[in-house]
Amino acid sequence: MAYRYNRINWQNKPNVATPISAENLNKMDKGIDDNDKAIGDLAQLNTLNKSSLVSAVNELNNNLTVQSVDLSSILSPASNFAILYAWAVKYGKMVQLSLIIQNTVAFANDTPICAYLPVGYRPPRPLRFPCMLHTDPVNNYVWGYSGLGYAAIGTDGAVYIRDYSNGNCTYAIVHVTYIAS
């Protein structure tokens, strides 16, 4: 056990080695305060309900594990859109998101919301980043892209895809890493 307080070892008069001074009294006062805080910290850890303590430890461990999640079944696409691929890898609160979104018409500079991310995968502030746009992702996306688009994710989980180059692309490939809220 590490000790944080060094005793003064007070001595009686007529010895003057340990005078009652502001320095000595403040040292003693700080030692009492440090001990009070340490006891308070220990009291928070003390519980008779062991399942609560186990749950808290498990929650911390789960937040630190790597989770690969197929979001295809829980991602909510808006009308006119299909989610062809939706995968997330979580490392604690860090999310690495990969999406392939198909639009029934070409993406434009005013394309509406494509989908909504579920809670736990939403960013704490809006994100804006480039994405790849394609006319044929099955045969083309491995070798490059047909156009460069712009993607955004709102704090409400709304996913937007924009094409300002009029590339006539109906597929968007999104890869982004961020910290979830």
C-alpha positions in Angstrom: 0.0 0.0 0.0 1.3 3.4 -1.0 1.3 6.1 1.7 0.6 9.7 0.9 1.0 11.4 4.2 4.3 11.8 6.1 3.8 12.4 9.9 5.2 15.5 11.5 5.9 13.7 14.8 4.9 16.5 17.1 7.0 17.1 20.2 6.1 18.9 23.4 7.5 22.1 24.7 10.2 23.2 25.4 11.3 21.4 22.2 11.1 23.8 19.2 11.7 21.2 16.4 7.9 21.1 15.6 6.4 24.5 16.0 2.7 25.1 15.6 2.9 27.0 12.3 0.7 27.6 9.2 3.0 25.3 7.2 2.6 22.4 9.6 -1.1 22.9 10.1 -1.7 23.2 6.3 0.2 20.0 5.8 -2.0 18.2 8.4 -5.1 19.8 6.8 -4.1 18.5 3.4 -3.5 15.0 4.7 -7.0 15.0 6.3 -8.5 16.2 3.0 -6.7 13.6 0.9 -7.8 10.8 3.2 -11.4 12.0 3.2 -11.4 11.9 -0.6 -9.8 8.5 -0.7 -12.3 7.1 1.7 -15.1 8.6 -0.4 -13.7 7.0 -3.6 -13.6 3.6 -1.8 -17.1 4.0 -0.4 -18.4 4.4 -4.0 -16.9 1.1 -4.9 -18.3 -0.7 -1.9 -21.6 -2.4 -2.7 -23.5 -5.3 -1.2 -25.1 -5.9 -4.6 -22.4 -7.8 -6.4 -24.4 -8.1 -9.6 -24.3 -4.3 -9.9 -20.6 -4.3 -9.6 -20.2 -7.1 -12.0 -22.5 -5.3 -14.5 -20.4 -2.2 -14.2 -17.2 -4.1 -14.9 -18.8 -5.9 -17.8 -20.0 -2.6 -19.3 -16.5 -1.2 -19.1 -15.1 -4.3 -20.7 -17.7 -4.3 -23.5 -16.9 -0.6 -24.2 -13.3 -1.6 -24.8 -13.9 -4.7 -27.0 -14.0 -4.6 -30.8 -17.5 -5.2 -32.1 -18.2 -5.8 -35.8 -21.9 -5.2 -36.5 -23.9 -5.7 -39.7 -26.1 -2.7 -39.7 -28.1 -3.8 -42.8 -31.0 -5.0 -40.9 -31.2 -2.1 -38.4 -30.3 0.8 -40.7 -33.5 2.7 -41.7 -33.3 3.6 -45.4 -35.5 6.4 -46.7 -37.8 5.9 -49.7 -36.0 5.6 -53.1 -32.9 4.2 -51.4 -31.6 0.7 -50.8 -28.8 -0.2 -48.4 -26.6 -2.7 -50.2 -23.9 -2.9 -47.6 -23.8 -1.5 -44.1 -21.1 -2.6 -41.7 -19.6 -0.9 -38.6 -16.7 -1.8 -36.4 -16.7 -0.3 -33.0 -13.6 0.1 -30.7 -15.2 1.6 -27.6 -16.8 4.7 -28.9 -14.8 4.9 -32.1 -16.9 3.8 -35.1 -15.6 2.8 -38.5 -18.5 2.9 -40.8 -18.8 1.4 -44.4 -22.0 1.9 -46.5 -23.0 1.2 -50.0 -26.2 3.1 -50.8 -28.2 2.8 -54.0 -30.5 5.5 -55.2 -33.3 4.9 -57.7 -32.3 8.1 -59.5 -28.9 9.8 -59.8 -27.6 11.6 -56.7 -27.8 15.4 -57.0 -26.9 18.4 -55.0 -30.3 18.3 -53.2 -30.7 14.6 -52.6 -32.8 14.0 -49.5 -31.8 12.0 -46.5 -30.8 8.5 -47.5 -31.0 6.6 -44.2 -30.8 7.0 -40.5 -28.1 5.4 -38.3 -29.2 3.8 -35.1 -28.5 5.2 -31.6 -25.0 4.3 -30.6 -23.6 4.9 -34.1 -24.5 8.6 -34.3 -21.8 11.3 -34.1 -21.8 13.9 -31.3 -21.5 16.7 -33.9 -22.3 16.7 -37.7 -19.8 15.1 -40.0 -19.0 16.1 -43.6 -16.6 14.1 -45.7 -16.0 13.0 -49.3 -17.5 9.7 -50.7 -17.2 7.8 -53.9 -20.0 7.8 -56.4 -20.5 5.0 -59.0 -22.7 4.2 -61.9 -21.9 0.4 -61.6 -20.4 -0.6 -58.2 -20.6 -4.3 -58.9 -18.0 -4.1 -61.7 -16.5 -0.7 -61.2 -16.0 0.3 -57.5 -13.0 -1.9 -56.9 -11.1 0.0 -59.6 -12.0 3.5 -58.8 -15.1 5.7 -58.9 -17.3 7.4 -61.4 -17.6 10.6 -59.4 -16.6 12.2 -56.2 -19.5 13.0 -53.8 -20.1 14.6 -50.5 -21.5 12.7 -47.5 -22.8 14.0 -44.2 -24.1 12.4 -41.1 -26.2 14.5 -38.6 -26.3 14.1 -34.9 -29.8 12.6 -35.4 -28.2 9.8 -37.5 -29.4 11.2 -40.8 -27.1 10.2 -43.7 -26.9 12.5 -46.7 -25.2 12.0 -50.1 -24.7 14.9 -52.5 -23.3 15.0 -56.0 -22.3 18.4 -57.2 -20.6 17.2 -60.4 -23.7 15.8 -62.0 -22.0 12.5 -62.5 -25.3 10.6 -63.1 -24.3 8.1 -60.3 -26.8 6.0 -58.5 -24.5 4.3 -56.0 -22.5 5.9 -53.1 -19.7 4.2 -51.2 -19.1 5.7 -47.8 -16.1 5.0 -45.5 -15.6 7.1 -42.4 -14.2 6.8 -38.9 -15.4 8.9 -36.0 -16.2 8.9 -32.3 -19.9 8.2 -31.5 -21.8 10.0 -28.9 
